[in-house]
Amino acid sequence: VYQWEKGTFPNTRLRILAINCYHCQNPVCIKACPNGAIYKEEKYGAVLVDSDKCQGSRKCWLACPYGAPQYEGDESGLKMSKCDMCIDRLEQGLTPICVLSCSMRALEFGPLDELERKYGNVKRLEDMPKDSITKPAIVFKPSDSKKQVIPWDSERALELWQKRQPHEGKPLPDIFAEMSDVTNAPENIVGRSKLVLKAKTSQDTKPGIRESALLPLINTE
């Protein structure tokens, strides 16, 4: 689960996206693997990896625009692992564990055509790569427009935020000099201001916080 922030105060929006494998209808990872270790099974459309054939070349990772192939570390030769659509559970008539474990019930699983009829045909969100080549087997339901639930004064909030109470009788400097320091903050001041699907190293991966901003619907074909 990846979390990032868009906009500046008071028009900010927290984005959350579950990123695993979208089990593409045209998986570029299959063609990229020199060892034939990746294949797409026919019953559910799951893209799977044969660990016995995998040599850890990482060419599948380079090819996948979503960063689905995963490795235990940065050392060369490590075998790849990835989401397998919980195919063992599907064979038992059970739902994928990610769908059941999502506390916000933001994930739904089922035949792709049924979910497209129910939610539309949105295959990518802002900051995501184009889907025309890979054709991911997923549908996204965009979040609703932002609404003000409780009336509040944003300018007054900034005034209260700016000032600090004295410490041991001594005045403290303001947290920021001008209101524009917050409302027009530089983009790089936010740690995560855009969606990054592929971390370059294991050190670049950090856990996100679950919140419901975007509702990805994980599907089969």
LINSUL-V938150 format. One record per residue. N is the residue number from 0. PSI is psi in whole degrees, -180 to 180 (* if undefined). OMEGA is omega in degrees with one decimal (NA if undefined). BURIAL is 1 if it has 9 or more other C-alpha atoms within 8 Angstrom, else 0. Layout:
BEGIN
n=N psi=PSI omega=OMEGA burial=BURIAL
n=N psi=PSI omega=OMEGA burial=BURIAL
END
This chain:
BEGIN
n=0 psi=126 omega=-177.1 burial=1
n=1 psi=137 omega=-179.4 burial=1
n=2 psi=134 omega=174.3 burial=1
n=3 psi=168 omega=-173.3 burial=1
n=4 psi=139 omega=178.3 burial=1
n=5 psi=145 omega=175.2 burial=1
n=6 psi=179 omega=176.7 burial=0
n=7 psi=161 omega=-178.5 burial=1
n=8 psi=136 omega=3.5 burial=0
n=9 psi=6 omega=-176.3 burial=0
n=10 psi=64 omega=178.8 burial=0
n=11 psi=156 omega=178.7 burial=1
n=12 psi=128 omega=176.7 burial=0
n=13 psi=127 omega=-179.7 burial=1
n=14 psi=139 omega=178.6 burial=1
n=15 psi=133 omega=179.9 burial=1
n=16 psi=129 omega=173.5 burial=1
n=17 psi=119 omega=-177.2 burial=0
n=18 psi=109 omega=175.5 burial=1
n=19 psi=-102 omega=171.1 burial=0
n=20 psi=134 omega=-178.9 burial=1
n=21 psi=9 omega=172.7 burial=1
n=22 psi=61 omega=-172.6 burial=1
n=23 psi=150 omega=175.3 burial=1
n=24 psi=-24 omega=175.0 burial=1
n=25 psi=77 omega=-173.5 burial=0
n=26 psi=113 omega=179.9 burial=1
n=27 psi=-19 omega=179.1 burial=1
n=28 psi=-32 omega=-179.8 burial=1
n=29 psi=-46 omega=-179.4 burial=1
n=30 psi=-29 omega=-176.3 burial=0
n=31 psi=-26 omega=-176.3 burial=1
n=32 psi=120 omega=-178.6 burial=1
n=33 psi=-9 omega=-175.6 burial=0
n=34 psi=5 omega=179.9 burial=0
n=35 psi=33 omega=-175.3 burial=1
n=36 psi=-12 omega=-177.0 burial=1
n=37 psi=138 omega=-179.8 burial=1
n=38 psi=162 omega=178.9 burial=1
n=39 psi=114 omega=-178.9 burial=0
n=40 psi=155 omega=-167.6 burial=1
n=41 psi=-30 omega=-171.6 burial=0
n=42 psi=-47 omega=-177.5 burial=0
n=43 psi=-13 omega=-176.9 burial=0
n=44 psi=16 omega=-178.7 burial=1
n=45 psi=139 omega=174.4 burial=1
n=46 psi=117 omega=-171.9 burial=1
n=47 psi=163 omega=178.8 burial=1
n=48 psi=136 omega=174.6 burial=1
n=49 psi=104 omega=-175.1 burial=1
n=50 psi=-27 omega=179.5 burial=1
n=51 psi=-29 omega=-179.2 burial=0
n=52 psi=-22 omega=-176.2 burial=0
n=53 psi=131 omega=179.0 burial=1
n=54 psi=5 omega=176.9 burial=0
n=55 psi=33 omega=-179.9 burial=1
n=56 psi=-22 omega=178.6 burial=1
n=57 psi=13 omega=177.0 burial=0
n=58 psi=-28 omega=176.3 burial=1
n=59 psi=-39 omega=179.1 burial=1
n=60 psi=-41 omega=178.7 burial=1
n=61 psi=-35 omega=-176.5 burial=0
n=62 psi=-36 omega=-174.9 burial=1
n=63 psi=121 omega=-179.5 burial=1
n=64 psi=-12 omega=-176.5 burial=0
n=65 psi=-4 omega=179.4 burial=1
n=66 psi=30 omega=-176.9 burial=1
n=67 psi=-42 omega=178.0 burial=1
n=68 psi=132 omega=-176.9 burial=1
n=69 psi=153 omega=179.4 burial=1
n=70 psi=151 omega=-177.6 burial=1
n=71 psi=-23 omega=-178.9 burial=0
n=72 psi=-170 omega=-177.3 burial=0
n=73 psi=-3 omega=-178.7 burial=0
n=74 psi=146 omega=179.3 burial=0
n=75 psi=152 omega=176.2 burial=0
n=76 psi=-5 omega=178.4 burial=0
n=77 psi=141 omega=-179.4 burial=1
n=78 psi=150 omega=-179.3 burial=1
n=79 psi=146 omega=170.7 burial=1
n=80 psi=160 omega=-177.7 burial=1
n=81 psi=171 omega=173.7 burial=1
n=82 psi=130 omega=179.8 burial=1
n=83 psi=19 omega=179.0 burial=1
n=84 psi=17 omega=-176.7 burial=0
n=85 psi=48 omega=-173.6 burial=1
n=86 psi=-29 omega=176.7 burial=1
n=87 psi=-35 omega=177.0 burial=0
n=88 psi=-39 omega=178.4 burial=1
n=89 psi=-39 omega=179.4 burial=1
n=90 psi=-21 omega=177.5 burial=0
n=91 psi=6 omega=-179.1 burial=0
n=92 psi=19 omega=-177.6 burial=0
n=93 psi=161 omega=179.9 burial=0
n=94 psi=145 omega=175.4 burial=1
n=95 psi=142 omega=-171.8 burial=1
n=96 psi=-29 omega=-179.8 burial=0
n=97 psi=-36 omega=179.5 burial=0
n=98 psi=-43 omega=-178.3 burial=1
n=99 psi=-32 omega=-174.0 burial=0
n=100 psi=-11 omega=-179.0 burial=0
n=101 psi=114 omega=-176.1 burial=1
n=102 psi=-24 omega=-179.5 burial=0
n=103 psi=0 omega=-178.2 burial=0
n=104 psi=43 omega=-177.3 burial=0
n=105 psi=-8 omega=-177.7 burial=1
n=106 psi=142 omega=176.0 burial=1
n=107 psi=145 omega=-176.0 burial=1
n=108 psi=140 omega=177.7 burial=1
n=109 psi=-178 omega=177.4 burial=1
n=110 psi=136 omega=-174.5 burial=1
n=111 psi=-42 omega=-177.8 burial=1
n=112 psi=-35 omega=178.6 burial=0
n=113 psi=-42 omega=179.9 burial=0
n=114 psi=-33 omega=176.4 burial=1
n=115 psi=-38 omega=177.2 burial=1
n=116 psi=-33 omega=-176.6 burial=0
n=117 psi=-40 omega=-171.5 burial=0
n=118 psi=-7 omega=-176.8 burial=1
n=119 psi=-165 omega=-172.3 burial=1
n=120 psi=36 omega=178.4 burial=0
n=121 psi=118 omega=-175.2 burial=0
n=122 psi=-8 omega=180.0 burial=1
n=123 psi=155 omega=178.4 burial=1
n=124 psi=174 omega=178.4 burial=0
n=125 psi=138 omega=-179.6 burial=0
n=126 psi=-4 omega=178.7 burial=0
n=127 psi=152 omega=178.2 burial=0
n=128 psi=161 omega=178.6 burial=0
n=129 psi=147 omega=-175.1 burial=0
n=130 psi=5 omega=-171.9 burial=1
n=131 psi=-28 omega=-178.2 burial=0
n=132 psi=-51 omega=-174.5 burial=0
n=133 psi=-30 omega=-177.7 burial=1
n=134 psi=67 omega=-178.5 burial=1
n=135 psi=140 omega=-179.5 burial=1
n=136 psi=67 omega=-176.5 burial=1
n=137 psi=155 omega=174.2 burial=1
n=138 psi=134 omega=176.8 burial=1
n=139 psi=136 omega=171.9 burial=1
n=140 psi=106 omega=-177.9 burial=1
n=141 psi=152 omega=179.6 burial=0
n=142 psi=157 omega=176.5 burial=0
n=143 psi=161 omega=177.9 burial=0
n=144 psi=150 omega=-177.2 burial=0
n=145 psi=135 omega=-179.5 burial=0
n=146 psi=148 omega=175.6 burial=0
n=147 psi=107 omega=-176.7 burial=0
n=148 psi=-44 omega=179.7 burial=0
n=149 psi=122 omega=179.4 burial=0
n=150 psi=135 omega=177.8 burial=0
n=151 psi=158 omega=-177.0 burial=0
n=152 psi=109 omega=-176.3 burial=0
n=153 psi=-36 omega=179.0 burial=0
n=154 psi=-41 omega=177.8 burial=0
n=155 psi=-37 omega=177.7 burial=0
n=156 psi=-41 omega=177.9 burial=0
n=157 psi=-39 omega=178.5 burial=1
n=158 psi=-44 omega=179.1 burial=0
n=159 psi=-36 omega=-179.3 burial=0
n=160 psi=-34 omega=-174.0 burial=0
n=161 psi=-40 omega=-173.0 burial=1
n=162 psi=145 omega=175.3 burial=1
n=163 psi=145 omega=179.1 burial=1
n=164 psi=148 omega=178.1 burial=0
n=165 psi=150 omega=177.9 burial=0
n=166 psi=120 omega=-177.9 burial=0
n=167 psi=41 omega=176.8 burial=0
n=168 psi=-2 omega=-179.1 burial=0
n=169 psi=136 omega=179.9 burial=0
n=170 psi=148 omega=177.1 burial=0
n=171 psi=148 omega=179.4 burial=0
n=172 psi=157 omega=177.4 burial=0
n=173 psi=153 omega=177.5 burial=0
n=174 psi=-37 omega=175.2 burial=0
n=175 psi=155 omega=-174.3 burial=0
n=176 psi=-50 omega=-176.8 burial=0
n=177 psi=153 omega=177.2 burial=0
n=178 psi=-33 omega=-178.8 burial=0
n=179 psi=-19 omega=176.2 burial=0
n=180 psi=-25 omega=179.4 burial=1
n=181 psi=-46 omega=-175.5 burial=1
n=182 psi=-24 omega=177.9 burial=1
n=183 psi=42 omega=-177.4 burial=0
n=184 psi=143 omega=177.0 burial=1
n=185 psi=146 omega=-176.5 burial=0
n=186 psi=-37 omega=-174.7 burial=0
n=187 psi=2 omega=178.8 burial=0
n=188 psi=-21 omega=177.8 burial=0
n=189 psi=131 omega=-177.0 burial=0
n=190 psi=-43 omega=178.3 burial=0
n=191 psi=99 omega=-178.0 burial=0
n=192 psi=0 omega=177.6 burial=1
n=193 psi=162 omega=179.9 burial=0
n=194 psi=126 omega=175.8 burial=1
n=195 psi=113 omega=-175.1 burial=0
n=196 psi=-25 omega=-174.4 burial=1
n=197 psi=109 omega=175.2 burial=0
n=198 psi=137 omega=-176.4 burial=1
n=199 psi=-33 omega=178.0 burial=0
n=200 psi=168 omega=178.9 burial=0
n=201 psi=-24 omega=179.2 burial=0
n=202 psi=-19 omega=-178.7 burial=0
n=203 psi=-6 omega=-177.7 burial=0
n=204 psi=128 omega=177.4 burial=0
n=205 psi=144 omega=-179.1 burial=0
n=206 psi=142 omega=176.4 burial=0
n=207 psi=176 omega=178.4 burial=0
n=208 psi=132 omega=-177.3 burial=0
n=209 psi=122 omega=168.2 burial=0
n=210 psi=155 omega=-174.1 burial=0
n=211 psi=97 omega=176.0 burial=1
n=212 psi=-41 omega=176.3 burial=1
n=213 psi=142 omega=-175.6 burial=1
n=214 psi=92 omega=178.3 burial=1
n=215 psi=136 omega=-179.7 burial=1
n=216 psi=107 omega=-175.5 burial=1
n=217 psi=131 omega=-171.2 burial=1
n=218 psi=162 omega=166.6 burial=1
n=219 psi=176 omega=179.1 burial=1
n=220 psi=* omega=NA burial=1
END
